[in-house]
Amino acid sequence: NFSASELGQVSLALNTIFLPTYMIGLALGNVYFERASKLNLHNDDLRNLWLKNFKYLTIFSLPFFTFIFFIAPIIYPIFFGPEWEQAGEYAQIFAIPAMLSFISSPMDRTCLVRRNTFWGPFWHALRAITTLAVCMISFSKDLNSLYFVIALALSMSLMYLLDMIVQFLFSLNKLN
C-alpha cells in the first residue's frame, strides 16, 4: 500500500520516461513497417532489416538511457521541484524497461508484415495480465512503492524482451 503522493511519483516517472519513447518508437516503427512490407512483398528475408534496426536502436539507446539512468534523480527535482525527487529515483528504475521498449517497439509490427494478427493483441493482453499480477502481488504482500516499481520494471522488461524474441522469429518467418 502506498499513498496518493507516491502514486503521483510513480505516474510522473512512467509518463516522462515512456511517453517520449513511445512517440519516437511510433515514428520509427512506421518507417520500419514500410520497408519490411516492401521486402515481404518480394518474399525477401526480413532478418537483415530486423537485425540492422535492432543494432541501430541499441547503439542509440544504450548511451541515452544510461545517461537518463544516472541523471534522472538529479534532474527531476530541478525540473519539477524538490518534492518530485522520488519520481527521479523511479525514473531511474524505469529507464531499463523504457530502453527495451524503445528497441522493441519500432519492430513490433513484424508480425503484421507476416500477416499474423494474433501476436499483437495476445502480447498486449499478456502485458496487462502481468501488470495486474504485479499490482495484486504488491497489494497482497503490502509492498512499498519502491518494491512495486522494481517489480513492475522487471515485469515490463521481461515482456519487452519476449516481444523482441518473438518478433525476431517472425522476421525469420519461423512463426505464422
C-alpha positions in Angstrom: 0.0 0.0 0.0 1.2 3.4 -0.8 -0.2 7.0 -0.7 -1.7 9.1 -3.4 1.5 11.2 -3.3 3.6 8.1 -4.0 1.3 7.1 -6.8 1.8 10.6 -8.3 5.6 10.0 -8.1 5.2 6.7 -10.0 2.9 8.2 -12.6 5.2 11.2 -13.3 8.2 8.8 -13.7 6.2 6.5 -16.1 4.8 9.3 -18.2 8.1 11.3 -18.6 10.1 8.2 -19.4 7.7 6.3 -21.6 5.7 8.9 -23.5 8.7 10.3 -25.4 9.9 6.7 -26.0 6.5 5.8 -27.4 6.3 8.8 -29.7 9.7 8.3 -31.2 9.2 4.5 -31.4 5.9 5.1 -33.3 7.6 7.2 -35.9 10.5 4.7 -36.3 8.0 1.9 -36.4 6.2 3.4 -39.4 9.4 3.6 -41.4 10.3 0.0 -40.4 6.8 -1.2 -41.3 7.0 0.3 -44.8 10.4 -1.1 -45.5 9.5 -4.6 -44.1 6.3 -4.6 -46.1 8.2 -3.9 -49.4 10.7 -6.7 -48.6 7.8 -9.1 -47.7 6.0 -8.4 -51.0 9.1 -9.8 -52.8 9.4 -12.7 -50.3 12.7 -11.3 -49.1 14.2 -12.1 -45.8 13.3 -9.6 -43.1 16.1 -10.9 -40.8 18.7 -8.4 -42.1 16.3 -5.4 -41.8 15.3 -6.5 -38.3 18.9 -7.0 -37.1 20.0 -3.7 -38.7 17.2 -1.9 -36.8 17.9 -3.7 -33.6 21.6 -2.8 -33.9 21.0 0.9 -34.5 18.3 1.2 -31.9 20.5 -0.4 -29.3 23.5 1.7 -30.2 21.4 4.9 -29.9 19.5 3.8 -26.8 22.3 2.5 -24.6 24.1 5.8 -24.1 20.8 7.8 -24.0 19.1 5.6 -21.4 22.3 5.1 -19.4 22.5 8.9 -19.2 18.9 9.0 -18.1 19.6 6.3 -15.5 22.3 8.4 -13.9 20.8 11.9 -14.3 17.1 11.3 -13.5 17.5 11.5 -9.7 19.3 14.8 -10.2 17.1 16.5 -12.8 13.7 15.6 -11.6 13.9 17.8 -8.5 15.4 20.6 -10.7 12.6 20.5 -13.3 9.6 19.5 -11.2 10.6 20.8 -7.8 12.2 19.1 -4.7 9.0 17.3 -3.8 9.5 15.2 -7.0 12.8 13.7 -6.1 11.3 10.2 -5.6 9.9 10.4 -9.2 13.5 10.8 -10.4 14.5 7.7 -8.5 11.6 5.8 -10.0 12.5 7.1 -13.5 16.0 5.7 -12.9 14.5 2.3 -12.5 12.0 2.7 -15.4 14.9 3.7 -17.7 15.7 0.0 -18.2 12.3 -1.1 -19.5 12.0 2.2 -21.4 15.2 1.3 -23.2 13.9 -2.1 -24.1 10.6 -0.6 -25.2 12.5 1.9 -27.4 14.4 -1.0 -29.1 11.4 -3.4 -29.5 8.5 -1.1 -30.3 9.6 0.0 -33.8 9.8 -3.6 -34.8 6.7 -4.9 -33.1 4.9 -4.8 -36.5 7.0 -7.6 -37.9 4.1 -10.0 -37.1 1.7 -7.8 -39.0 4.0 -7.8 -42.0 4.0 -11.6 -41.8 0.1 -11.4 -41.7 -0.1 -12.6 -38.1 -2.9 -10.7 -36.3 -2.8 -12.9 -33.2 0.5 -12.0 -31.6 0.0 -8.2 -31.1 -3.3 -8.4 -29.2 -2.1 -11.5 -27.3 1.1 -9.7 -26.2 -0.8 -6.7 -25.0 -3.2 -8.9 -23.1 -0.3 -10.8 -21.6 1.3 -7.5 -20.6 -1.9 -6.3 -19.0 -2.2 -9.6 -17.1 1.4 -9.4 -15.8 0.9 -5.8 -14.8 -2.3 -6.7 -12.9 -0.4 -9.6 -11.3 2.4 -7.2 -10.1 -0.3 -4.9 -8.7 -2.1 -7.8 -6.9 1.0 -9.3 -5.5 2.3 -5.9 -4.4 -1.0 -5.2 -2.6 -1.3 -8.7 -1.0 2.3 -8.6 0.2 1.9 -5.0 1.3 5.0 -3.9 -0.7 6.1 -0.3 -0.5 6.2 1.8 -3.7 9.9 1.2 -4.3 9.4 -2.6 -4.4 6.3 -2.1 -6.6 8.3 0.0 -9.1 11.1 -2.6 -9.2 8.6 -5.4 -9.7 6.8 -3.5 -12.4 10.0 -2.6 -14.2 11.2 -6.2 -14.1 7.8 -7.4 -15.5 7.9 -4.8 -18.2 11.5 -5.6 -19.1 10.7 -9.3 -19.4 7.7 -8.5 -21.6 9.7 -6.3 -24.0 12.4 -9.0 -24.2 9.8 -11.6 -25.0 8.3 -9.4 -27.7 11.8 -8.9 -29.3 12.4 -12.6 -29.4 9.0 -13.3 -31.0 9.3 -10.5 -33.5 12.8 -11.8 -34.5 11.3 -15.2 -35.1 8.6 -13.6 -37.3 11.4 -11.8 -39.2 12.8 -15.3 -39.9 9.3 -16.5 -40.9 9.5 -19.1 -38.2 6.1 -18.2 -36.8 2.9 -17.9 -38.8 
